[in-house]
Amino acid sequence: MTDKKPNNPKFAYKFWEKKSLENLNASEWEALCDGCGKCCLNKIEDEESGEVFLTRIACRLFNDKDCLCSDYTNRQDFVPECIKLTPNTIKQNAYWLPSTCAYKLLYENKPLLDWHPLLTGNPGSVHHAGISIQGATISEKSVNENDWENHIILEPT
């Protein structure tokens, strides 16, 4: 994987290079999330091709300012269709994850990207690199589902 040394002392041992996704503990699993928010965007899937398109329309629980779920622990109580990504569900869900997602990258045996907070030690590095959707979304509460295709965006990479 990458030779870059992590600046995050909590995870200085580069667990993501030493363990499989299935062997990560809960803290390590959650630490892989870079905080980009792209998984919280509503997507449109072409039924014929299977291609997935991102929209700028965020889940009703998404906080656009801090780029986080406003009720992560209880999200499935309010948004039953929210997919809880786990080592057991990644195989069937990797196709819709953003190309920059650490879960997807590691599932595909690719390295973390240089701006990832585990490497930089800075949780804001994903925003500084222009990868996140912070400040660029609209709530699903304000858009009719029939109009979602008018809000398709290119993935920030």
C-alpha positions as CSV (number, residue, x, y, z in Angstrom):
1,M,0.0,0.0,0.0
2,T,1.3,3.5,0.7
3,D,4.7,4.3,2.2
4,K,3.5,7.6,3.6
5,K,3.7,7.6,7.4
6,P,0.4,8.4,9.2
7,N,0.4,11.7,11.2
8,N,-2.4,10.4,13.4
9,P,-0.7,8.9,16.5
10,K,-3.9,7.0,17.5
11,F,-3.5,4.9,14.4
12,A,0.2,5.1,13.8
13,Y,0.5,1.3,13.3
14,K,-1.4,1.5,10.0
15,F,-4.0,-1.1,10.9
16,W,-5.6,-0.8,7.4
17,E,-2.4,-2.3,6.0
18,K,-2.1,-5.0,8.5
19,K,-5.7,-6.3,8.9
20,S,-8.4,-7.4,6.5
21,L,-11.7,-5.4,6.7
22,E,-13.3,-8.4,8.4
23,N,-10.7,-8.3,11.2
24,L,-11.1,-4.6,12.1
25,N,-12.5,-3.7,15.4
26,A,-15.4,-1.1,15.6
27,S,-13.1,1.8,16.3
28,E,-10.8,0.9,13.3
29,W,-13.8,0.4,11.0
30,E,-15.2,3.8,11.9
31,A,-11.8,5.5,11.5
32,L,-11.7,4.5,7.9
33,C,-14.5,6.9,7.1
34,D,-12.9,10.1,5.7
35,G,-16.0,12.3,6.4
36,C,-16.5,13.3,2.7
37,G,-20.3,12.8,3.0
38,K,-20.7,11.4,-0.5
39,C,-22.3,8.2,0.8
40,C,-25.1,10.4,2.3
41,L,-26.0,11.7,-1.2
42,N,-29.0,10.2,-2.9
43,K,-28.1,8.3,-6.0
44,I,-29.8,7.3,-9.2
45,E,-29.1,3.9,-10.6
46,D,-29.6,3.2,-14.3
47,E,-31.7,0.0,-14.3
48,E,-30.3,-1.2,-17.6
49,S,-26.6,-0.4,-17.2
50,G,-26.3,-0.5,-13.4
51,E,-24.4,2.8,-13.5
52,V,-24.8,4.9,-10.4
53,F,-25.1,8.7,-10.5
54,L,-24.6,11.0,-7.6
55,T,-27.0,13.8,-7.0
56,R,-26.4,16.9,-4.8
57,I,-29.5,15.8,-2.8
58,A,-28.5,14.7,0.6
59,C,-30.3,12.5,3.1
60,R,-32.6,14.3,5.4
61,L,-30.3,13.6,8.3
62,F,-27.2,15.0,6.6
63,N,-25.7,18.1,8.2
64,D,-24.2,20.1,5.2
65,K,-22.0,22.3,7.5
66,D,-20.1,19.6,9.3
67,C,-20.5,16.9,6.6
68,L,-21.9,14.4,9.1
69,C,-25.1,12.5,9.8
70,S,-27.1,14.5,12.5
71,D,-28.1,11.2,14.2
72,Y,-25.6,8.6,13.1
73,T,-26.4,6.1,15.9
74,N,-30.1,6.1,15.3
75,R,-30.1,6.8,11.5
76,Q,-31.9,3.6,10.5
77,D,-34.8,4.4,12.9
78,F,-35.4,7.6,10.8
79,V,-34.1,6.5,7.4
80,P,-34.8,2.7,7.1
81,E,-33.2,2.6,3.7
82,C,-29.9,3.8,5.0
83,I,-27.4,1.1,4.4
84,K,-25.2,0.2,7.3
85,L,-21.9,-0.6,5.8
86,T,-20.1,-3.4,7.5
87,P,-17.4,-5.9,6.5
88,N,-20.3,-8.3,5.8
89,T,-22.2,-5.9,3.6
90,I,-19.3,-4.3,1.7
91,K,-19.3,-6.9,-1.1
92,Q,-22.9,-6.1,-2.2
93,N,-22.5,-2.4,-1.6
94,A,-19.1,-1.5,-3.0
95,Y,-20.5,-0.6,-6.4
96,W,-22.3,2.5,-5.2
97,L,-19.6,3.8,-2.9
98,P,-17.6,6.8,-4.1
99,S,-14.4,6.0,-5.9
100,T,-12.4,7.8,-3.1
101,C,-14.0,5.9,-0.3
102,A,-11.5,4.1,2.0
103,Y,-13.9,1.1,2.5
104,K,-14.1,0.7,-1.3
105,L,-10.4,1.3,-1.9
106,L,-9.4,-1.3,0.7
107,Y,-12.0,-3.8,-0.5
108,E,-10.4,-3.4,-3.9
109,N,-6.9,-3.8,-2.4
110,K,-5.9,-0.2,-3.2
111,P,-4.1,2.2,-0.9
112,L,-5.7,5.1,1.0
113,L,-5.4,8.4,-0.8
114,D,-2.8,11.0,0.4
115,W,-5.4,13.4,1.8
116,H,-7.1,10.7,4.0
117,P,-7.4,11.9,7.6
118,L,-5.7,8.7,8.8
119,L,-2.6,9.7,6.9
120,T,-2.7,13.5,7.5
121,G,-3.9,13.4,11.1
122,N,-6.3,16.2,10.2
123,P,-10.0,15.4,10.0
124,G,-10.4,18.5,7.7
125,S,-8.0,17.2,5.1
126,V,-10.8,15.7,3.1
127,H,-12.5,19.1,2.8
128,H,-9.2,21.0,2.1
129,A,-8.5,18.5,-0.7
130,G,-11.9,19.4,-2.3
131,I,-13.1,15.8,-2.0
132,S,-16.0,16.3,0.3
133,I,-19.5,17.7,-0.5
134,Q,-19.4,20.1,2.5
135,G,-21.6,23.1,1.7
136,A,-22.7,21.8,-1.7
137,T,-25.8,19.8,-1.0
138,I,-29.6,20.4,-0.8
139,S,-31.9,18.4,1.5
140,E,-34.0,15.6,0.1
141,K,-36.9,17.3,1.9
142,S,-36.8,20.2,-0.6
143,V,-36.8,18.2,-3.9
144,N,-39.4,15.9,-5.4
145,E,-38.0,12.5,-6.2
146,N,-39.1,12.9,-9.8
147,D,-36.8,15.8,-10.1
148,W,-33.6,14.1,-8.8
149,E,-32.2,13.6,-12.2
150,N,-32.0,17.4,-12.5
151,H,-29.5,17.4,-9.7
152,I,-26.9,14.8,-10.9
153,I,-23.3,15.9,-10.2
154,L,-19.9,14.6,-11.0
155,E,-18.1,13.0,-8.0
156,P,-15.5,15.3,-6.5
157,T,-12.2,13.3,-6.8
